Amino acid sequence: MERIPDPRGRQGRDYRLWSILGLILVSMLCGRRGMKAAFHLGRSLTREQKRQLGFMRDPTPCHATLTETLRVLDALAVADILGAVVMADNGDDL
């Protein structure tokens, strides 16, 4: 996820993009729906779990940060990169 282009401005980079996307992905894999659920999951994680997702300081991103980050992402770039990862993981040529 580190290869996904980060369109956020300087002020919007309090958290690494791959950490935010990781939290959203973990939330979805846990069956949660929406950014509010991802926000609550992030706040409920242990310090070690947060560290593993790349959050080195408290607190994890707020609901608005999660929502705004998704709003500004280039969906096609994300799909291309994640698709390439899946293909490579399956042993297919890119």
WODAKA-V749647 format. One record per residue. N is the residue number from 0. RES is the residue in three letters. PHI is phi in degrees with one decimal (none if undefined). OMEGA is omega in degrees with one decimal (* if undefined). BURIAL is + if it has 24 or more other C-alpha atoms within 12 Angstrom, else -. Layout:
N,RES,PHI,OMEGA,BURIAL ; N,RES,PHI,OMEGA,BURIAL
This chain:
0,MET,none,179.2,+ ; 1,GLU,-67.7,-179.2,- ; 2,ARG,-84.3,179.7,- ; 3,ILE,-70.2,-179.1,+ ; 4,PRO,-61.7,-178.6,- ; 5,ASP,-100.3,-176.9,+ ; 6,PRO,-84.4,-175.4,- ; 7,ARG,-70.3,175.4,- ; 8,GLY,-74.1,-178.3,- ; 9,ARG,-55.8,-177.9,- ; 10,GLN,-68.6,-177.8,- ; 11,GLY,-89.4,-174.9,- ; 12,ARG,-109.4,176.7,- ; 13,ASP,-68.8,179.5,- ; 14,TYR,-126.5,176.2,+ ; 15,ARG,-68.8,-177.9,+ ; 16,LEU,-58.5,-177.8,+ ; 17,TRP,-64.8,176.8,+ ; 18,SER,-69.4,178.8,+ ; 19,ILE,-62.3,179.7,+ ; 20,LEU,-65.1,177.0,+ ; 21,GLY,-62.8,178.2,+ ; 22,LEU,-62.2,179.2,+ ; 23,ILE,-63.5,179.2,+ ; 24,LEU,-63.9,178.2,+ ; 25,VAL,-60.3,178.5,+ ; 26,SER,-59.1,179.2,+ ; 27,MET,-64.3,179.7,- ; 28,LEU,-66.1,176.8,- ; 29,CYS,-85.7,176.9,- ; 30,GLY,86.1,178.9,- ; 31,ARG,-83.7,-177.5,- ; 32,ARG,-123.7,174.0,- ; 33,GLY,92.0,-177.2,- ; 34,MET,-74.3,176.9,+ ; 35,LYS,-65.3,177.6,- ; 36,ALA,-67.0,177.2,+ ; 37,ALA,-65.2,176.9,+ ; 38,PHE,-58.4,-179.2,+ ; 39,HIS,-64.2,176.8,- ; 40,LEU,-61.3,179.5,+ ; 41,GLY,-57.0,-179.4,+ ; 42,ARG,-71.2,-178.1,- ; 43,SER,-90.6,-177.1,- ; 44,LEU,-70.8,174.9,- ; 45,THR,-74.5,178.4,- ; 46,ARG,-57.6,-179.8,- ; 47,GLU,-66.6,178.1,- ; 48,GLN,-63.2,177.0,- ; 49,LYS,-62.7,-180.0,+ ; 50,ARG,-61.7,179.5,- ; 51,GLN,-64.7,176.0,- ; 52,LEU,-85.4,177.3,+ ; 53,GLY,97.5,177.6,+ ; 54,PHE,-92.2,-174.2,+ ; 55,MET,-89.7,179.8,- ; 56,ARG,-140.5,177.0,- ; 57,ASP,-89.3,-11.4,- ; 58,PRO,-86.3,173.1,- ; 59,THR,-72.5,-175.7,+ ; 60,PRO,-59.3,177.2,+ ; 61,CYS,-78.2,-179.7,+ ; 62,HIS,-56.1,-178.5,+ ; 63,ALA,-62.9,179.3,- ; 64,THR,-64.8,178.5,+ ; 65,LEU,-61.7,-177.9,+ ; 66,THR,-64.8,-178.1,- ; 67,GLU,-66.5,178.7,- ; 68,THR,-62.7,177.9,+ ; 69,LEU,-64.7,-177.9,+ ; 70,ARG,-63.5,-175.0,- ; 71,VAL,-92.5,-179.5,- ; 72,LEU,-70.7,174.0,- ; 73,ASP,-84.2,-174.5,- ; 74,ALA,-59.5,180.0,- ; 75,LEU,-67.2,178.1,- ; 76,ALA,-64.7,178.3,- ; 77,VAL,-62.4,-179.7,+ ; 78,ALA,-62.2,179.3,- ; 79,ASP,-61.3,-177.2,- ; 80,ILE,-69.5,179.8,- ; 81,LEU,-66.8,176.3,- ; 82,GLY,-62.7,178.4,- ; 83,ALA,-64.5,178.7,- ; 84,VAL,-65.1,179.7,- ; 85,VAL,-63.5,179.7,- ; 86,MET,-62.6,-179.5,- ; 87,ALA,-65.4,179.8,- ; 88,ASP,-67.1,179.3,- ; 89,ASN,-84.2,-180.0,- ; 90,GLY,85.0,178.7,- ; 91,ASP,-80.4,174.8,- ; 92,ASP,-73.3,179.6,- ; 93,LEU,-80.1,*,-
